[in-house]
């Protein structure tokens, strides 16, 4: 009973975190009258038919985490656009790339 209560608390806590929209944008920085873009870039994460596609995250670390907190995948992104085959059971997962966090539903 106690374990079930902990799982429910964790699930609702994670769901509350996912309700808040997260967006990462490159902000212009001005230096001596010259406009420069910061190092941060927009990261796009999509999932379709067992394939996770990550765009704009080269050099960052990708994590796929279950709602119970188990890290299922920990991988460094090698290219500008990378496709990763996920062989995981149906359910809801959290994908984190750098500072970007997304929810993925595997059906």
C-alpha positions in Angstrom: 0.0 0.0 0.0 2.8 2.4 0.9 4.6 1.6 -2.4 1.5 2.3 -4.4 1.1 5.6 -2.6 4.7 6.5 -3.4 4.2 5.6 -7.1 1.0 7.7 -7.3 2.8 10.7 -5.6 5.7 10.4 -8.0 3.4 10.1 -11.0 1.4 13.1 -10.1 4.5 15.1 -9.3 6.0 14.3 -12.7 2.7 15.1 -14.4 2.6 18.5 -12.7 6.1 19.2 -14.0 5.1 18.3 -17.6 2.1 20.7 -17.5 4.4 23.7 -17.5 5.4 24.4 -21.1 9.1 24.3 -21.8 10.7 26.2 -24.7 14.3 26.9 -25.4 15.1 29.7 -27.8 18.4 31.3 -28.9 18.4 34.8 -27.4 20.2 37.5 -29.2 23.1 39.0 -27.3 24.5 42.4 -28.3 28.2 43.2 -27.9 29.8 46.4 -29.3 26.9 46.9 -31.7 27.3 43.4 -33.2 24.4 41.0 -32.8 25.5 37.5 -31.7 23.4 34.4 -31.0 23.9 32.6 -27.7 25.1 29.0 -27.7 21.7 27.7 -26.8 19.6 26.5 -29.7 16.1 25.2 -30.0 15.9 21.4 -29.6 13.0 19.4 -31.2 12.0 16.0 -29.9 9.4 13.9 -31.7 8.3 10.2 -31.4 6.6 8.1 -34.1 6.3 4.4 -34.7 9.1 3.3 -32.3 11.5 6.0 -33.5 12.6 9.0 -31.4 13.9 11.9 -33.5 16.1 14.6 -31.9 16.9 17.7 -33.9 19.3 20.5 -32.8 20.9 18.8 -29.8 24.3 17.8 -31.1 26.8 17.1 -28.3 24.0 17.0 -25.6 23.0 14.0 -23.6 19.6 12.3 -24.1 17.8 10.4 -21.3 14.6 8.4 -21.5 13.1 7.9 -18.0 10.1 5.8 -17.0 7.4 7.4 -14.7 8.8 5.3 -11.8 12.2 7.1 -12.3 14.2 4.3 -14.0 16.6 5.6 -16.6 16.0 3.4 -19.7 18.4 5.1 -22.1 21.4 7.4 -21.6 23.0 8.5 -24.9 25.0 11.3 -26.3 23.6 12.9 -29.5 26.2 12.7 -32.3 24.6 14.7 -35.1 22.3 17.6 -35.8 19.4 15.2 -36.5 19.5 11.8 -34.9 17.0 9.0 -35.0 16.9 6.5 -32.2 15.0 3.2 -32.2 13.2 2.7 -28.9 12.4 -0.9 -28.0 10.4 -0.2 -24.8 7.0 -1.3 -23.6 3.8 0.7 -24.1 3.4 3.5 -21.6 4.3 7.1 -20.7 8.0 8.2 -20.6 10.0 11.3 -20.0 12.6 12.4 -22.5 15.3 14.9 -21.5 17.8 16.4 -23.8 19.9 19.1 -22.2 17.4 21.5 -20.6 14.5 20.3 -22.8 12.0 17.9 -21.2 9.2 16.2 -23.2 6.6 13.5 -22.4 6.4 10.6 -24.9 3.5 8.2 -25.1 4.5 4.8 -26.5 1.4 3.0 -28.0 
